[in-house]
Amino acid sequence: MTGGPVVAAPAPGHGPDEVTARRRFVTVSFLFWFPIGMSIATGVLLFTERGMGLAAIAGFYAAHSLTAAAMELPTGGLSDVIG
């Protein structure tokens, strides 16, 4: 073992209850995804203003998402190998 601090798990009944945990999860999820959604909306408006059609914009975002998803696995495997 390394010489790091040992952190004990909380005793049963000493953590947040289910409602509090769910509320925290929803709040953190909202705060994470809301700016991303806003940037997508402004991106659609920008591309529309520059003359792109909605099908082209959808294709652009689909290609971006598929590329990001396809590259996640190889780079994750590479980082596991490198350490």
N, C-alpha and C positions, 0 to 999 in steps of 0.2 A: 504494500500500500504506500501511497505517497503521504507526505506529511501535512495534508490539508486538514482543515477543521471538520469535525464530525458533526453533522446536523441530524438531530433526531426527528422522526416523524411526529406530528402532533398526536396527542392522546385522543382516543375516540371521544367525540362530543366536543372537542375544542377547536374545530374548524368552522368555517362558515356553513350555515345550513343550506339546503338545496335551493331555496328561493334566492338567497343572497348570491350564491355561486352562479346561478343562472343569470341573474341581473348583471353581475360583473362580466360574464362571458358575452352577453348580448351587447353591453356597452363597449367592451374592447373590440368586438367584431365590427360594430358600427363605426367606431373611430378609425379602424384599419381600412375598411372597404369604402367608406364614404368619399374620401379624397380621390380614390382610384376611379370611382364612378363619375365624379365630377370632371376628372380629366378626360375621360372617355367622351362625356357629353360635349365638352368644349372642343375636343378634337373633331368630333362629327361636324359641329358647326363650322370649324375652321376649314375642313376639307370641302364641305358643301359651298362655303364662300369662295373657295378657290376653283370651283367648277367640277368637282367630282360628284358622280351620282351615288345614291345610297347603296347600290349593289357593289360598286367599286370600293366604297368605304368599308362595307361589310367584308368583302374579300381581303382588304388590307388588314383589318383587325383579325380575321380568321387566320391569315397567313402568319401574322405576328404571334398569335396564341399557339398555333401548331408548332412553329419553330421553337418557341420558348419551352413547350412541353417536350418536344423531341430532344432538346439539348439538356434538359434537366437530368435525365437518367445517365447519359454518358459522363457528364461533369460530376455528378454525384458519385458514380463508380470510380472515377479518376481520383477524386478527393479521398475516397476510402482507401485506395491503393497507396497514395502518397502519404496519407496520415494526417 
